Amino acid sequence: MYIGITAVAPEDDYILHLTFENGEQKRLDMKPYLHRGVFRELADRDMFNTAHVSFDTVAWNNHVDLAPEILYEKSI
């Protein structure tokens, strides 16, 4: 299901607070991803905190992003 992101706020302990275009708000724990491939750079707290909305999804300043479908399915 494709539901775009309208807002993201990085929280303590590598959690993303997500707001979706349908009004739902969910949280995604990013810790399980921080040891995989390009996501390793997000273990740096300063880089993690650069999370922002880009083209209906979440992206970081190191050009890493996550598909909105994954964000919706994996968040609670």
C-alpha distances in whole Angstrom, upper triangle without the diagonal:
4,6,10,13,16,18,19,22,23,25,28,27,24,22,19,19,16,15,12,12,12,15,14,16,15,17,17,20,20,24,22,21,25,27,24,25,25,23,27,28,26,28,31,30,31,28,26,27,26,22,21,18,18,16,13,13,16,19,23,26,26,24,21,18,14,11,9,6,9,11,8,8,12,13,15
4,6,10,13,15,17,20,22,24,27,27,24,21,18,18,14,13,10,10,10,14,13,15,15,17,16,20,20,23,23,21,24,26,24,24,23,22,26,26,24,27,29,29,29,26,24,25,23,20,18,15,15,13,10,10,14,17,20,23,24,21,19,15,13,9,7,5,9,10,8,10,13,14,16
4,7,9,12,14,17,19,21,25,25,22,19,16,15,11,10,6,6,7,10,10,12,12,15,15,19,19,23,22,21,24,26,25,25,24,22,26,26,24,26,28,27,27,25,22,23,22,18,16,13,14,12,8,9,12,16,19,22,24,21,19,15,13,10,6,7,10,9,7,10,13,13,14
4,7,9,11,15,17,20,23,24,21,18,15,14,10,9,6,6,8,10,11,12,13,15,15,18,18,22,22,21,23,26,24,24,22,21,24,24,22,25,26,25,25,22,20,20,19,15,13,10,10,8,5,6,9,13,16,19,21,18,17,13,11,9,6,8,11,9,9,12,14,13,16
4,6,7,11,14,16,20,21,18,15,12,11,7,6,4,6,9,10,10,10,11,12,13,16,16,20,21,19,21,24,23,23,21,19,23,22,19,22,23,22,22,19,17,17,16,12,10,7,9,8,5,5,7,11,14,17,19,17,15,12,11,10,7,10,11,9,9,13,14,12,14
4,7,11,14,16,20,22,19,17,13,11,8,6,5,6,9,9,10,10,12,14,15,18,18,22,23,22,23,27,26,26,24,22,25,24,21,24,24,22,22,20,18,17,16,12,10,7,9,9,7,8,9,12,15,18,20,18,18,14,14,13,10,13,15,12,12,16,17,15,16
4,7,10,13,17,19,16,14,10,8,6,5,7,9,12,10,11,9,11,12,13,16,16,20,22,20,21,25,24,25,22,20,23,22,19,21,21,19,19,17,15,14,13,10,8,6,10,11,9,9,8,11,13,16,19,18,17,14,14,14,12,15,16,12,13,17,17,14,16
4,7,10,13,15,12,10,7,6,5,6,9,12,14,13,12,10,10,10,10,13,13,16,18,17,18,22,21,22,20,17,20,18,15,17,18,16,15,14,12,10,10,7,6,6,10,13,11,9,7,10,11,14,16,16,15,12,12,14,12,15,14,11,12,16,15,12,14
4,6,10,12,10,9,6,5,7,9,12,15,17,15,14,11,11,10,11,12,13,15,18,17,17,21,22,23,20,17,19,18,14,16,16,13,13,13,10,8,9,7,8,9,13,16,14,12,10,12,12,14,17,17,16,14,15,17,15,18,17,13,15,18,16,14,15
4,7,9,7,6,5,6,9,12,15,18,20,18,17,13,12,10,10,10,10,12,15,15,14,18,19,20,18,15,16,15,11,12,13,10,11,10,7,6,8,7,9,11,15,18,16,14,10,11,11,13,15,16,15,14,14,17,16,19,17,14,16,18,16,13,15
4,7,6,5,6,7,10,13,17,20,22,19,17,14,12,9,10,10,10,12,15,16,15,19,20,22,20,17,18,17,13,13,14,10,12,13,9,8,11,10,13,15,18,21,20,17,14,15,14,17,18,20,18,17,17,20,19,21,19,15,17,19,17,14,15
4,6,6,9,10,14,17,20,24,25,23,21,17,15,12,12,10,11,11,15,16,14,18,20,22,21,17,17,17,13,12,13,9,12,13,10,9,13,13,16,18,22,25,23,20,17,18,16,18,20,21,20,19,19,22,21,23,21,18,20,21,18,16,16
4,6,9,12,15,18,21,25,26,24,22,18,15,12,11,8,9,8,12,13,12,15,17,20,19,15,15,15,12,10,12,9,13,13,10,11,15,14,17,20,22,25,24,21,17,18,17,19,20,21,19,19,18,21,21,23,20,17,19,20,17,15,15
4,7,10,13,16,19,22,24,22,20,17,14,10,8,6,5,6,10,10,9,13,14,17,16,12,12,12,9,8,10,8,11,11,7,9,12,11,14,17,19,22,20,17,14,14,13,16,16,18,15,15,15,18,18,19,16,14,17,18,14,13,14
4,7,9,13,16,19,20,19,16,13,10,7,6,5,6,8,11,11,11,15,16,19,18,14,15,15,12,12,13,11,14,13,10,10,13,11,13,15,18,21,19,15,13,14,14,17,18,19,16,15,14,16,16,17,15,12,14,15,12,10,11
4,6,10,12,16,17,16,14,10,8,5,5,7,7,10,13,12,13,17,17,19,17,14,16,16,12,13,15,13,14,13,9,9,11,8,10,12,15,17,15,12,9,11,12,15,17,17,15,13,12,14,13,15,13,10,12,14,11,9,11
4,7,10,14,15,13,11,7,6,5,7,9,11,14,16,16,17,20,21,23,21,18,20,19,16,17,18,16,17,16,13,12,13,10,11,12,15,17,15,13,11,13,14,18,20,19,17,15,14,15,13,15,14,10,11,14,12,9,10
4,6,10,11,10,8,6,5,6,8,11,12,16,17,17,18,22,21,23,21,18,21,20,17,19,20,18,19,17,14,14,14,11,10,10,13,14,11,10,9,12,14,18,19,19,17,14,12,13,10,12,12,8,9,12,11,8,10
4,7,8,6,6,4,7,9,11,14,16,19,21,20,22,25,25,26,24,21,24,24,20,22,23,21,22,20,17,16,16,13,12,10,13,14,11,10,11,14,16,20,22,21,19,16,14,14,11,13,14,10,10,13,14,11,12
4,5,5,5,6,8,11,12,16,17,21,22,21,23,26,25,26,24,22,25,25,22,24,26,24,24,22,20,19,19,15,13,11,13,13,9,9,11,15,18,21,23,21,19,16,14,13,9,11,12,9,8,12,13,11,12
4,5,7,9,12,15,16,20,21,25,25,24,26,29,28,29,27,25,28,28,25,27,29,27,27,25,22,22,21,17,15,12,13,12,9,11,13,16,20,23,25,22,21,18,16,14,11,12,15,12,11,14,16,15,16
4,6,9,11,15,17,21,22,26,26,25,28,31,30,31,29,27,30,30,27,30,31,29,29,28,25,24,24,20,18,15,17,16,12,14,16,20,23,26,28,26,24,20,18,16,13,13,16,14,11,14,16,15,15
4,6,10,13,16,20,21,25,26,25,27,31,30,31,29,27,30,30,27,29,30,28,28,27,24,23,23,19,17,15,18,17,13,15,16,20,22,26,28,26,25,21,19,18,14,15,17,14,12,15,17,14,14
4,7,10,13,17,19,22,23,23,25,28,28,29,28,25,28,28,25,27,28,26,27,26,22,22,22,19,17,16,18,18,14,14,15,19,22,25,27,26,23,20,18,17,13,14,15,12,10,12,14,11,10
4,7,10,14,16,19,20,21,22,26,26,27,26,23,26,26,22,24,25,23,24,23,19,19,19,16,15,14,17,18,15,14,14,18,20,23,25,24,22,19,17,16,13,14,15,11,10,12,13,9,9
4,7,10,13,16,17,17,19,23,23,25,23,20,23,23,20,21,23,21,22,21,18,17,19,15,15,15,18,19,15,14,13,17,19,22,24,23,20,17,15,15,12,13,12,9,8,10,9,6,5
4,7,9,12,14,14,16,19,20,22,21,18,20,20,17,18,20,17,19,19,15,15,17,14,15,15,18,19,16,14,13,16,17,20,22,21,19,16,14,15,13,14,12,9,9,11,9,5,5
4,6,9,10,11,13,16,16,18,18,14,16,17,14,15,17,16,18,17,13,14,16,13,14,15,17,19,16,13,11,14,15,19,19,19,16,14,11,13,12,12,10,7,9,10,7,4,7
4,6,7,9,10,13,14,17,17,13,14,16,12,12,15,14,17,16,12,14,16,13,16,17,19,21,19,16,14,15,16,19,19,20,16,15,13,15,15,15,12,10,12,12,9,7,9
4,6,6,7,10,11,13,13,9,11,12,9,9,12,12,14,13,10,12,14,12,15,16,18,20,18,15,12,13,13,16,16,16,13,12,11,14,14,15,12,10,13,13,10,10,12
4,5,5,8,10,13,13,10,10,12,9,8,12,12,15,14,11,14,16,14,18,20,21,24,22,18,16,16,15,18,17,19,15,15,14,17,18,18,15,14,16,16,12,12,14
4,6,7,8,12,13,10,10,13,11,11,14,15,18,16,14,17,19,17,20,21,22,24,23,19,17,17,17,20,19,19,16,15,14,16,17,17,14,13,16,15,11,12,15
4,6,6,9,9,6,8,10,9,9,13,14,16,14,12,15,16,15,17,19,20,21,20,17,14,14,14,17,15,16,12,12,11,14,15,16,12,12,15,15,11,13,16
4,6,8,8,5,5,8,6,6,9,11,14,12,10,13,15,14,17,19,20,23,22,18,15,14,13,15,14,15,12,13,13,16,18,19,15,15,18,18,15,16,18
4,7,9,7,5,9,9,8,11,14,16,14,13,17,18,18,21,23,23,25,25,21,18,17,16,18,16,17,14,15,15,18,20,21,17,18,21,20,17,18,21
4,6,6,6,9,10,10,14,16,18,15,14,18,18,17,20,22,22,23,23,19,17,16,15,17,15,15,12,13,13,16,19,19,15,16,20,19,16,18,21
4,5,6,9,10,11,14,17,18,15,15,18,18,17,20,21,21,22,23,19,17,15,15,16,13,13,10,12,13,16,19,20,16,18,21,21,18,20,24
4,5,6,8,10,12,15,15,12,12,16,15,14,17,18,18,19,20,17,14,12,11,12,9,9,7,10,11,14,17,19,16,17,20,20,18,20,23
4,5,5,8,10,12,13,10,9,13,13,12,15,17,17,19,19,15,13,11,10,12,10,10,7,9,10,13,16,17,14,14,18,18,16,17,20
4,5,6,8,11,13,10,10,14,14,14,18,20,20,22,23,19,16,14,12,13,11,13,10,13,14,17,20,21,18,18,21,21,19,19,22
4,5,6,9,10,7,8,11,12,12,16,18,18,21,22,18,15,13,10,10,8,11,9,12,14,18,20,22,19,18,22,23,20,21,24
4,5,7,8,6,5,8,9,9,13,16,17,20,20,16,13,11,8,10,9,11,9,11,12,16,18,20,17,16,19,20,18,18,20
4,6,9,8,7,10,12,12,16,19,20,23,23,19,16,14,12,13,12,15,13,14,15,19,21,22,19,18,21,22,19,19,21
4,6,5,6,9,10,12,16,19,20,24,24,20,17,15,12,12,11,14,13,16,17,21,22,25,22,20,24,25,22,21,24
4,5,5,6,9,11,14,18,20,23,23,20,16,15,12,12,13,16,15,16,18,21,22,24,22,20,23,24,21,20,22
4,6,5,7,10,13,17,18,22,22,19,16,14,10,10,11,14,14,16,18,22,23,25,23,21,24,26,23,22,24
4,5,5,8,11,15,16,19,20,17,13,11,7,7,8,11,10,12,15,19,20,23,20,18,22,24,21,21,23
4,5,6,10,13,15,18,18,15,11,10,7,9,10,12,10,11,13,17,17,20,18,15,19,20,18,17,19
4,5,9,12,15,18,18,15,12,11,8,9,11,13,13,13,15,18,18,21,19,17,20,22,20,18,20
4,6,10,12,15,16,13,10,8,5,6,9,10,11,11,14,17,17,21,19,17,20,22,20,19,22
4,7,9,13,13,10,6,6,5,7,10,10,10,9,11,14,14,17,16,13,16,19,17,16,18
4,6,10,10,8,6,6,6,8,11,11,11,10,11,13,13,16,16,13,16,19,18,17,19
4,7,6,5,5,6,9,11,14,12,12,9,11,11,10,14,15,12,14,17,17,16,19
4,6,5,6,6,9,11,13,10,11,9,10,11,10,14,15,13,15,19,19,18,21
4,6,8,9,12,14,16,12,13,10,11,10,10,13,15,14,15,18,19,19,22
4,7,10,13,16,17,15,14,11,10,9,7,10,12,11,12,15,16,16,18
4,7,10,13,15,12,11,7,7,6,5,9,10,8,10,13,14,13,16
4,7,10,12,10,9,6,6,8,8,11,11,8,11,14,14,13,16
4,7,8,7,6,4,7,9,10,14,13,11,15,17,16,16,19
4,5,6,6,6,9,13,14,17,16,14,18,20,18,18,21
4,5,7,9,13,16,17,21,19,18,21,23,22,22,25
4,6,9,12,16,18,21,19,18,22,24,22,22,25
4,6,10,13,15,18,17,17,20,22,21,21,25
4,7,10,13,15,14,14,17,19,17,18,22
4,7,9,12,11,10,14,15,15,15,19
4,6,8,7,7,10,12,11,12,16
4,5,5,6,9,10,11,12,16
4,5,5,6,9,10,11,14
4,5,5,6,9,10,13
4,5,5,6,8,12
4,6,6,6,9
4,6,6,8
4,6,8
4,7
4
